[in-house]
């Protein structure tokens, strides 16, 4: 083999080994209520390598790296909070490895110490995989301040949690349940139809019923997946309960807000725009005091482009 043919072949081998999709994210949200308004300005990136959507009965070898930063500016710059998420998942045959860092605070990451950031490393094993069903079980160890005091008065710095990944797919229903930091459930009714219903449920904590977040959308997709352009665009109407919570660097201090909304949405894959009427909103101080924040509106956009 001469040099002329060797280097293209070598390049092709290296590219095949490391080729990946890179997706920058630019989300923005503005919420305006009677007693509160805020901007949520974010940026993020997703790195995908391997087969992301194989048939459910085939093993998936993939690497997903996700990172995001959001700045929450409340009430004309009087309060600034930060949210940082970094997650790395590696799937190799039946083995699943995950690392995650999550911080939402006025003092993120190392500035606020263990109280304002949680870091976890876990392992799972896929015990079931067939034509319609996949199930992975495992455990993850988190380092952080979990509010559990030991005998010496210090907080317990490490806590184990289970990993549960459940995936079901059929022509009339798909469902995906995930638990390794907080429980979340994604359900799509009639996933192959242009008219479909999507449901997303998740929970960060449970102070009362309003802490169960959901997003229910009735969609009309403009193209079927068999179309040459694919299922890349659609419009819908929905209702949701959304919120965000921050743990402050100062001990026993926290802040959160959430709202219900009825909305319309336009999804073009690379651009998502949704806006609607907000009702039954509230502010939560130190996980106890709850104030009505009134009604209003919100608008949210996200740009995402795959390279």
C-alpha positions as CSV (number, residue, x, y, z in Angstrom):
1,X,0.0,0.0,0.0
2,X,1.5,3.3,-1.0
3,X,1.3,6.6,0.9
4,X,-1.3,8.0,-1.5
5,X,-3.9,5.3,-0.5
6,X,-2.7,4.8,3.1
7,X,-3.5,8.2,4.5
8,X,-7.1,8.4,3.2
9,X,-7.8,5.0,4.6
10,X,-6.2,5.9,7.9
11,X,-8.3,9.1,8.0
12,X,-11.5,7.2,7.3
13,X,-10.8,4.7,10.1
14,X,-10.1,7.5,12.6
15,X,-13.2,9.5,11.5
16,X,-15.4,6.4,11.8
17,X,-14.1,5.8,15.4
18,X,-14.6,9.3,16.6
19,X,-17.3,10.7,14.3
20,X,-20.1,12.3,16.2
21,X,-23.0,14.8,16.0
22,X,-22.6,18.1,17.8
23,X,-25.7,20.1,18.6
24,X,-25.4,23.6,20.1
25,X,-28.4,24.8,22.1
26,X,-29.7,28.3,22.6
27,X,-32.8,28.4,24.9
28,X,-34.5,31.5,26.2
29,X,-37.6,32.0,28.3
30,X,-39.4,35.1,29.6
31,X,-42.1,34.8,32.3
32,X,-44.2,37.8,33.2
33,X,-46.6,37.6,36.2
34,X,-48.5,40.0,38.4
35,X,-45.9,39.9,41.2
36,X,-42.9,38.4,39.4
37,X,-41.0,38.3,36.1
38,X,-37.8,36.7,35.1
39,X,-35.6,35.9,32.1
40,X,-34.1,32.5,31.7
41,X,-31.1,32.8,29.3
42,X,-29.2,29.7,28.5
43,X,-26.7,27.9,26.3
44,X,-25.8,24.3,26.0
45,X,-24.2,21.6,23.8
46,X,-24.9,17.9,23.1
47,X,-22.3,15.5,21.8
48,X,-23.7,12.2,20.3
49,X,-21.6,9.3,19.2
50,X,-22.9,5.9,18.1
51,X,-26.3,4.7,17.3
52,X,-28.9,6.8,19.1
53,X,-32.1,5.1,17.8
54,X,-31.6,1.4,17.0
55,X,-34.5,-1.0,17.1
56,X,-35.3,-1.7,20.8
57,X,-34.3,-5.4,20.4
58,X,-30.8,-4.5,19.3
59,X,-28.0,-3.5,21.6
60,X,-26.9,0.1,21.5
61,X,-23.3,1.3,21.7
62,X,-23.3,5.0,22.2
63,X,-21.8,8.0,24.1
64,X,-23.9,11.1,25.0
65,X,-22.4,14.2,26.6
66,X,-24.7,17.0,27.6
67,X,-23.8,20.4,29.2
68,X,-25.9,23.5,29.8
69,X,-25.8,26.7,31.7
70,X,-28.8,28.9,32.4
71,X,-28.8,32.4,34.0
72,X,-32.1,33.3,35.7
73,X,-32.5,37.1,36.1
74,X,-35.4,38.0,38.4
75,X,-37.2,41.3,38.7
76,X,-35.0,43.7,36.7
77,X,-31.6,42.3,37.7
78,X,-32.3,42.4,41.5
79,X,-31.7,38.6,41.7
80,X,-29.4,36.4,39.6
81,X,-29.3,32.6,40.0
82,X,-27.5,30.0,38.0
83,X,-28.2,26.4,36.8
84,X,-25.5,24.1,35.6
85,X,-26.0,20.6,34.3
86,X,-23.3,18.2,33.0
87,X,-24.2,14.6,32.2
88,X,-22.2,11.9,30.5
89,X,-23.7,8.5,29.6
90,X,-21.9,5.6,28.0
91,X,-23.8,2.5,26.7
92,X,-21.7,-0.5,25.7
93,X,-23.8,-3.6,24.9
94,X,-25.6,-4.3,28.2
95,X,-23.4,-2.0,30.4
96,X,-24.5,1.5,31.2
97,X,-22.2,4.1,32.9
98,X,-23.4,7.6,33.9
99,X,-21.7,10.6,35.5
100,X,-23.7,13.7,36.4
101,X,-23.2,17.1,38.0
102,X,-26.2,19.3,38.8
103,X,-26.3,22.8,40.5
104,X,-29.0,25.4,40.8
105,X,-28.1,28.2,43.2
106,X,-27.0,31.7,43.8
107,X,-23.5,30.2,44.3
108,X,-23.1,27.4,41.9
109,X,-20.5,24.6,41.8
110,X,-17.4,25.0,44.1
111,X,-18.4,28.5,45.3
112,X,-21.3,27.1,47.2
113,X,-19.6,23.8,48.1
114,X,-21.5,20.5,48.6
115,X,-24.6,22.3,49.6
116,X,-25.3,23.8,46.1
117,X,-24.0,21.1,43.8
118,X,-24.5,17.4,43.6
119,X,-22.2,15.0,41.7
120,X,-22.9,11.4,40.9
121,X,-21.3,8.4,39.3
122,X,-23.3,5.2,38.6
123,X,-23.4,1.9,36.8
124,X,-26.4,-0.1,35.4
125,X,-26.8,-3.4,33.7
126,X,-29.5,-4.1,31.0
127,X,-31.3,-7.2,32.3
128,X,-34.1,-7.3,29.7
129,X,-34.1,-6.5,26.0
130,X,-36.6,-7.8,23.5
131,X,-38.8,-6.7,20.7
132,X,-40.8,-4.2,22.7
133,X,-39.1,-3.8,26.1
134,X,-35.8,-2.8,27.6
135,X,-35.0,-2.6,31.4
136,X,-31.7,-1.5,33.0
137,X,-31.1,-1.6,36.8
138,X,-28.2,-0.3,38.8
139,X,-27.1,2.2,41.4
140,X,-25.5,5.7,41.5
141,X,-23.6,7.3,44.4
142,X,-24.2,11.1,44.8
143,X,-21.9,13.5,46.7
144,X,-23.6,16.6,48.1
145,X,-25.5,18.0,51.0
146,X,-28.8,16.1,51.2
147,X,-30.0,17.6,54.5
148,X,-29.4,14.4,56.4
149,X,-27.6,15.1,59.6
150,X,-25.2,12.6,61.2
151,X,-24.6,12.2,64.9
152,X,-21.8,14.8,64.9
153,X,-24.1,17.5,63.4
154,X,-22.5,17.4,60.0
155,X,-24.5,16.6,56.9
156,X,-24.2,13.2,55.3
157,X,-21.9,13.9,52.2
158,X,-22.8,10.8,50.1
159,X,-26.1,9.0,49.3
160,X,-26.8,6.0,47.1
161,X,-29.8,6.0,44.8
162,X,-31.1,3.3,42.4
163,X,-30.8,3.5,38.6
164,X,-34.0,2.5,36.7
165,X,-34.3,2.8,32.9
166,X,-37.4,1.4,31.4
167,X,-38.3,1.6,27.7
168,X,-41.4,0.3,26.0
169,X,-42.3,0.7,22.3
170,X,-45.2,-0.3,20.1
171,X,-47.1,1.1,17.2
172,X,-49.7,2.7,19.5
173,X,-47.6,3.7,22.5
174,X,-44.1,4.5,23.6
175,X,-43.0,5.0,27.2
176,X,-39.7,5.8,28.8
177,X,-39.2,5.9,32.5
178,X,-35.9,7.2,34.0
179,X,-34.7,7.4,37.5
180,X,-31.2,8.2,38.7
181,X,-31.5,11.7,40.0
182,X,-35.2,12.4,39.8
183,X,-38.0,10.4,38.4
184,X,-39.3,11.2,34.9
185,X,-41.7,9.6,32.6
186,X,-42.2,10.2,28.9
187,X,-45.3,8.8,27.1
188,X,-46.3,9.2,23.5
189,X,-49.7,8.0,22.3
190,X,-49.9,7.1,18.6
191,X,-46.2,7.8,17.9
192,X,-46.4,7.0,14.2
193,X,-49.5,9.1,13.5
194,X,-49.5,12.7,12.4
195,X,-51.9,13.4,15.3
196,X,-50.3,12.3,18.5
197,X,-50.3,13.0,22.3
198,X,-47.1,13.5,24.3
199,X,-46.9,13.5,28.0
200,X,-43.9,14.3,30.2
201,X,-43.9,13.9,34.0
202,X,-41.1,14.6,36.4
203,X,-40.5,15.5,40.0
204,X,-37.5,17.3,41.7
205,X,-39.0,17.2,45.2
206,X,-42.3,16.7,46.8
207,X,-43.6,19.5,49.1
208,X,-47.2,19.2,47.7
209,X,-49.1,18.1,44.5
210,X,-47.9,21.2,42.6
211,X,-44.3,19.8,42.7
212,X,-45.3,17.2,40.1
213,X,-44.3,18.8,36.9
214,X,-45.9,17.8,33.6
215,X,-46.2,18.8,30.0
216,X,-49.1,17.5,28.0
217,X,-49.3,18.3,24.3
218,X,-51.6,17.4,21.5
219,X,-49.6,17.5,18.2
220,X,-50.2,17.7,14.6
221,X,-47.0,16.7,12.7
222,X,-46.8,18.1,9.2
223,X,-44.9,15.2,7.7
224,X,-44.8,11.4,8.4
225,X,-41.5,9.7,9.2
226,X,-41.6,8.1,5.7
227,X,-41.5,11.6,4.0
228,X,-38.2,12.5,2.4
229,X,-37.8,15.3,5.0
230,X,-38.8,13.1,7.9
231,X,-40.9,14.0,10.9
232,X,-39.2,17.3,11.5
233,X,-42.0,19.8,12.0
234,X,-45.3,20.2,13.8
235,X,-47.6,22.4,15.8
236,X,-49.6,21.7,19.0
237,X,-51.7,22.8,21.9
238,X,-50.8,21.9,25.5
239,X,-51.0,22.5,29.2
240,X,-48.1,22.2,31.6
241,X,-46.9,22.7,35.2
242,X,-43.3,23.9,35.2
243,X,-40.9,25.1,37.9
244,X,-37.4,25.8,39.0
245,X,-35.8,25.5,42.4
246,X,-32.6,27.0,43.8
247,X,-30.6,26.1,46.9
248,X,-28.7,29.0,48.3
249,X,-25.1,29.0,49.6
250,X,-26.4,30.3,52.9
251,X,-27.6,27.4,55.1
252,X,-31.3,26.7,55.2
253,X,-32.0,29.2,52.4
254,X,-33.8,28.2,49.2
255,X,-36.1,29.7,46.6
256,X,-38.4,28.2,44.0
257,X,-41.2,29.2,41.6
258,X,-43.6,27.3,39.4
259,X,-46.6,27.9,37.3
260,X,-49.4,26.3,35.3
261,X,-49.8,27.3,31.6
262,X,-52.0,26.7,28.6
263,X,-50.0,27.2,25.5
264,X,-49.4,26.8,21.7
265,X,-46.2,25.5,20.2
266,X,-44.5,25.4,16.8
267,X,-41.7,22.9,16.4
268,X,-39.3,23.0,13.4
269,X,-36.7,20.8,15.0
270,X,-34.0,23.5,14.7
271,X,-36.4,26.1,16.1
272,X,-39.0,25.6,18.9
273,X,-41.3,28.4,19.8
274,X,-44.0,28.2,22.5
275,X,-46.0,30.7,24.4
276,X,-49.1,30.8,26.5
277,X,-51.2,32.0,29.4
278,X,-49.9,31.5,32.9
279,X,-52.1,30.8,35.9
280,X,-51.9,29.5,39.5
281,X,-48.2,30.5,39.8
282,X,-46.4,30.8,43.1
283,X,-43.1,31.5,44.9
284,X,-41.6,29.2,47.5
285,X,-39.2,30.5,50.1
286,X,-37.1,28.1,52.1
287,X,-39.3,25.2,51.1
288,X,-42.1,26.5,53.4
289,X,-43.5,29.9,52.7
290,X,-45.6,30.0,49.6
291,X,-46.8,33.2,47.9
292,X,-49.2,33.6,45.1
293,X,-47.4,35.2,42.2
294,X,-50.5,35.9,40.1
295,X,-51.3,35.3,36.4
296,X,-49.6,36.4,33.2
297,X,-47.9,35.0,30.2
298,X,-44.6,33.3,29.1
299,X,-42.7,32.9,25.8
300,X,-40.0,30.4,25.2
301,X,-37.7,29.7,22.3
302,X,-34.9,27.2,21.6
303,X,-32.5,27.0,18.7
304,X,-30.7,23.7,18.1
305,X,-28.6,22.9,15.0
306,X,-26.8,19.6,14.4
307,X,-23.3,19.6,12.9
